[in-house]
């Protein structure tokens, strides 16, 4: 507790108005922490490159952490947007002993590929470097997200070049638990290149391009009423991972959901997707 309070005071002094903290009765919430700093940041980077941390109220041992990216097609979204349910998702896992980090990231069209992917990698790296001072175990940092957020999680967790600038590797990713993320090059990136939304591209911007048997453990959730092609993308990823010899591949089709509700329902502890993510993090965390 003393270490946590000292860390919070350090952040308050170091970041001034960019940091705010709330302390609900059952979880601890630290808001608007800058994960990119420096005099060379653009105004848009300074605005968007912040994250919220939701911590368990009490933990006798260092806890696991789940870095969660919301969806929105890489074009819209905010960690504070009520319709994304980020705070509720974070609190639901924190009550079960898992910290959750929810970053904002730059969005198209103000940002172009690979800037939003770079932001996701920077947020993950910040978490690995700082969660230990909050009571977490830096060896147990998981990454995930919904839709476009799942795409970001997959690309950061699959492409080793994304974490290299931060002195990290894919071995620092404890696992990937993603929900209905794009497997091929994201349609927003294809649109930035003048390609069609429903064209199919698999290049360095596609998680599928980086499939190997040595990737971190992976959990993929998809809906029985997902958006066009998304369930098929998820199934393709699972097949390619297994074909490559990846032995820590788990998947689950969540029934009676659509593309939105499958992600947003993770805020409910009784939700089968929530239970699957919780079980995945606990199981993989034990082996770290």
C-alpha positions as CSV (number, residue, x, y, z in Angstrom):
1,X,0.0,0.0,0.0
2,X,2.8,2.4,0.9
3,X,4.5,1.7,-2.4
4,X,1.2,2.4,-4.3
5,X,0.7,5.7,-2.5
6,X,4.2,6.7,-3.2
7,X,3.9,5.9,-6.8
8,X,0.6,7.8,-7.1
9,X,2.2,10.9,-5.5
10,X,5.2,10.7,-7.9
11,X,2.8,10.6,-10.8
12,X,0.8,13.6,-9.4
13,X,4.0,15.6,-9.1
14,X,5.4,14.5,-12.4
15,X,2.3,14.9,-14.6
16,X,0.3,17.6,-12.9
17,X,-3.2,18.0,-14.3
18,X,-2.8,15.1,-16.8
19,X,-3.3,12.7,-13.9
20,X,-6.4,12.1,-11.8
21,X,-7.2,9.4,-9.3
22,X,-10.5,8.0,-8.0
23,X,-10.9,5.5,-5.2
24,X,-14.2,3.6,-5.3
25,X,-14.8,1.2,-2.4
26,X,-14.1,-2.0,-4.3
27,X,-11.3,-1.0,-6.8
28,X,-8.7,1.6,-7.2
29,X,-8.8,3.8,-10.4
30,X,-5.9,5.9,-11.7
31,X,-6.9,8.1,-14.6
32,X,-5.3,9.8,-17.5
33,X,-1.7,8.7,-17.1
34,X,0.5,9.7,-20.1
35,X,2.2,6.7,-21.6
36,X,4.0,8.8,-24.1
37,X,6.0,11.8,-22.8
38,X,8.6,14.2,-24.2
39,X,8.8,17.6,-25.7
40,X,8.5,16.2,-29.3
41,X,4.9,15.0,-28.9
42,X,2.3,16.5,-31.1
43,X,-0.7,18.0,-29.5
44,X,-2.8,15.1,-30.8
45,X,-0.4,12.6,-29.3
46,X,-0.4,14.4,-25.9
47,X,-4.2,14.4,-26.0
48,X,-4.7,10.7,-27.0
49,X,-1.8,8.8,-25.5
50,X,-3.1,8.4,-22.0
51,X,-4.4,5.4,-20.1
52,X,-6.5,4.5,-17.1
53,X,-5.4,1.8,-14.6
54,X,-7.9,-0.1,-12.5
55,X,-6.4,-2.0,-9.6
56,X,-7.7,-4.7,-7.2
57,X,-8.6,-3.1,-3.9
58,X,-6.4,-5.6,-2.1
59,X,-4.0,-8.3,-3.2
60,X,-1.6,-10.3,-1.0
61,X,0.5,-11.3,-4.0
62,X,1.6,-9.5,-7.2
63,X,-1.4,-9.6,-9.6
64,X,-1.8,-10.2,-13.3
65,X,-2.7,-7.3,-15.6
66,X,-4.9,-7.2,-18.7
67,X,-4.2,-4.3,-21.2
68,X,-7.6,-3.8,-23.0
69,X,-8.1,-1.9,-26.2
70,X,-11.6,-0.8,-27.2
71,X,-13.0,-1.1,-30.7
72,X,-14.3,1.5,-33.2
73,X,-12.7,0.6,-36.5
74,X,-9.5,2.6,-35.7
75,X,-11.7,5.7,-36.4
76,X,-13.6,6.4,-33.2
77,X,-13.7,5.5,-29.5
78,X,-12.6,6.6,-26.1
79,X,-11.8,4.9,-22.8
80,X,-14.3,7.3,-21.2
81,X,-17.1,6.7,-23.6
82,X,-20.0,5.1,-21.8
83,X,-21.0,2.9,-24.7
84,X,-17.6,1.2,-24.7
85,X,-18.1,0.1,-21.1
86,X,-14.4,0.2,-20.5
87,X,-14.6,1.3,-16.9
88,X,-17.1,-1.5,-16.2
89,X,-15.1,-4.1,-17.9
90,X,-12.0,-3.0,-16.0
91,X,-13.8,-3.0,-12.6
92,X,-15.3,-6.4,-13.2
93,X,-11.8,-8.0,-13.6
94,X,-10.2,-5.9,-10.9
95,X,-12.8,-7.3,-8.4
96,X,-11.5,-10.7,-9.3
97,X,-7.9,-9.8,-8.6
98,X,-6.7,-8.7,-12.1
99,X,-5.6,-5.2,-12.9
100,X,-6.9,-3.7,-16.2
101,X,-5.1,-1.0,-18.2
102,X,-7.3,0.8,-20.8
103,X,-5.4,3.1,-23.2
104,X,-6.7,5.7,-25.6
105,X,-4.8,5.7,-28.9
106,X,-4.6,7.9,-32.0
107,X,-7.4,7.4,-34.6
108,X,-7.7,7.6,-38.3
109,X,-8.0,9.9,-40.3
110,X,-5.8,12.2,-38.0
111,X,-3.4,9.3,-37.6
112,X,-2.3,6.8,-40.2
113,X,-0.9,3.3,-40.0
114,X,1.3,2.4,-38.2
115,X,0.7,5.2,-35.6
116,X,-2.2,3.6,-33.8
117,X,-0.3,0.3,-33.7
118,X,2.7,2.1,-32.3
119,X,0.5,3.6,-29.6
120,X,-0.8,0.2,-28.6
121,X,2.8,-1.1,-28.3
122,X,3.8,1.9,-26.3
123,X,0.9,1.4,-23.9
124,X,1.8,-2.2,-23.4
125,X,5.5,-1.3,-22.8
126,X,4.4,1.3,-20.3
127,X,2.4,-1.3,-18.4
128,X,5.3,-3.8,-18.3
129,X,7.6,-1.1,-16.9
130,X,5.3,0.4,-14.4
131,X,2.8,-2.2,-13.1
132,X,5.3,-3.6,-10.6
133,X,5.3,-0.3,-8.7
134,X,1.5,-0.6,-8.4
135,X,1.6,-4.1,-7.0
136,X,1.4,-6.1,-10.2
137,X,3.7,-8.8,-11.7
138,X,5.4,-7.5,-14.8
139,X,5.8,-11.1,-16.0
140,X,2.0,-11.4,-16.1
141,X,0.9,-8.7,-18.5
142,X,-1.7,-9.8,-20.9
143,X,-3.0,-8.0,-23.9
144,X,-6.5,-8.0,-25.6
145,X,-9.3,-6.0,-27.0
146,X,-12.5,-5.9,-28.9
147,X,-12.8,-5.6,-32.7
148,X,-10.2,-3.0,-33.8
149,X,-8.8,-3.3,-30.2
150,X,-8.5,-7.0,-30.8
151,X,-6.6,-6.3,-34.0
152,X,-4.2,-4.0,-32.2
153,X,-3.6,-6.6,-29.5
154,X,-3.0,-9.3,-32.1
155,X,-0.6,-7.3,-34.1
156,X,1.4,-6.1,-31.0
157,X,1.4,-9.7,-29.7
158,X,2.3,-11.3,-33.1
159,X,4.8,-9.0,-34.7
160,X,8.1,-8.9,-32.8
161,X,9.1,-5.7,-34.4
162,X,6.4,-3.7,-32.6
163,X,7.9,-4.1,-29.1
164,X,11.6,-3.9,-30.1
165,X,11.8,-0.1,-29.8
166,X,10.9,-0.5,-26.1
167,X,13.5,-3.1,-25.3
168,X,10.8,-5.8,-25.1
169,X,10.0,-9.0,-27.1
170,X,7.0,-11.3,-27.5
171,X,8.3,-13.2,-24.5
172,X,7.1,-10.2,-22.4
173,X,3.5,-10.9,-23.6
174,X,2.0,-13.3,-21.1
175,X,-0.9,-14.0,-23.4
176,X,-3.4,-12.6,-25.9
177,X,-7.1,-12.7,-25.0
178,X,-8.9,-10.9,-27.9
179,X,-12.6,-10.6,-29.0
180,X,-13.6,-10.6,-32.7
181,X,-10.4,-8.8,-33.8
182,X,-9.4,-8.4,-37.5
183,X,-7.0,-11.1,-38.7
184,X,-6.2,-9.6,-42.1
185,X,-4.9,-6.0,-42.7
186,X,-7.6,-3.8,-41.1
187,X,-10.1,-2.4,-43.5
188,X,-9.3,1.2,-42.3
189,X,-5.7,0.7,-43.3
190,X,-6.9,-0.7,-46.7
191,X,-9.1,2.4,-47.1
192,X,-6.1,4.6,-46.3
193,X,-4.3,2.9,-49.1
194,X,-7.2,3.4,-51.5
195,X,-8.4,-0.2,-51.4
196,X,-11.9,-1.5,-50.8
197,X,-13.3,-2.2,-47.4
198,X,-14.1,-5.9,-48.3
199,X,-10.9,-6.6,-50.2
200,X,-8.5,-9.0,-48.5
201,X,-4.9,-8.2,-47.8
202,X,-2.4,-10.0,-45.7
203,X,0.8,-8.1,-45.3
204,X,2.9,-6.9,-42.4
205,X,-0.1,-5.0,-41.1
206,X,-2.1,-8.3,-40.8
207,X,-1.8,-10.5,-37.7
208,X,-2.2,-13.6,-39.9
209,X,1.0,-12.6,-41.7
210,X,3.0,-13.2,-38.5
211,X,1.6,-16.6,-37.5
212,X,4.3,-19.0,-36.0
213,X,4.2,-21.8,-33.5
214,X,6.2,-19.7,-31.0
215,X,3.7,-16.9,-30.4
216,X,2.3,-16.2,-26.9
217,X,-0.7,-18.2,-25.7
218,X,-3.9,-17.0,-27.4
219,X,-7.6,-17.0,-26.6
220,X,-10.0,-15.9,-29.4
221,X,-13.6,-15.2,-28.8
222,X,-16.1,-14.6,-31.6
223,X,-19.9,-14.3,-31.9
224,X,-22.5,-16.5,-33.5
225,X,-23.9,-13.3,-35.0
226,X,-20.7,-11.4,-35.7
227,X,-20.2,-8.8,-38.4
228,X,-19.7,-9.9,-42.0
229,X,-16.7,-12.2,-42.3
230,X,-15.4,-11.7,-38.7
231,X,-16.3,-15.2,-37.4
232,X,-14.7,-16.7,-40.5
233,X,-11.6,-14.6,-39.9
234,X,-11.4,-15.8,-36.3
235,X,-11.8,-19.4,-37.5
236,X,-9.1,-18.9,-40.1
237,X,-6.7,-17.6,-37.5
238,X,-7.3,-20.6,-35.2
239,X,-6.8,-23.0,-38.1
240,X,-3.5,-21.3,-39.2
241,X,-2.2,-21.2,-35.6
242,X,-2.9,-24.9,-35.1
243,X,-1.5,-25.7,-38.5
244,X,1.7,-23.9,-37.6
245,X,2.0,-26.0,-34.5
246,X,1.0,-23.4,-31.9
247,X,-0.2,-25.5,-28.9
248,X,-1.6,-22.7,-26.7
249,X,-4.5,-21.8,-29.0
250,X,-7.9,-21.6,-27.4
251,X,-11.2,-20.4,-29.0
252,X,-14.8,-20.0,-28.0
253,X,-17.9,-19.0,-30.0
254,X,-20.2,-17.0,-27.8
255,X,-23.8,-17.7,-28.6
256,X,-26.7,-15.2,-28.5
257,X,-24.4,-12.2,-29.1
258,X,-23.6,-9.9,-31.9
259,X,-20.4,-8.0,-32.8
260,X,-21.0,-5.3,-30.2
261,X,-22.4,-7.3,-27.3
262,X,-19.7,-10.0,-27.3
263,X,-17.2,-7.4,-26.3
264,X,-19.4,-5.2,-24.1
265,X,-20.7,-8.2,-22.1
266,X,-17.3,-8.8,-20.7
267,X,-18.4,-6.4,-18.0
268,X,-20.7,-9.0,-16.5
269,X,-19.0,-11.6,-14.3
270,X,-21.5,-14.3,-15.4
271,X,-20.8,-13.7,-19.1
272,X,-19.2,-16.8,-20.7
273,X,-16.7,-14.6,-22.5
274,X,-15.7,-12.9,-19.2
275,X,-15.3,-16.4,-17.6
276,X,-13.2,-17.6,-20.5
277,X,-10.8,-14.6,-20.3
278,X,-10.6,-14.9,-16.5
279,X,-9.8,-18.6,-16.7
280,X,-7.2,-18.0,-19.5
281,X,-5.4,-15.3,-17.6
282,X,-5.3,-17.3,-14.4
283,X,-4.1,-20.4,-16.1
284,X,-1.4,-18.8,-18.2
285,X,-0.4,-16.5,-15.3
286,X,0.4,-19.6,-13.1
287,X,2.9,-20.8,-15.7
288,X,4.9,-17.5,-15.8
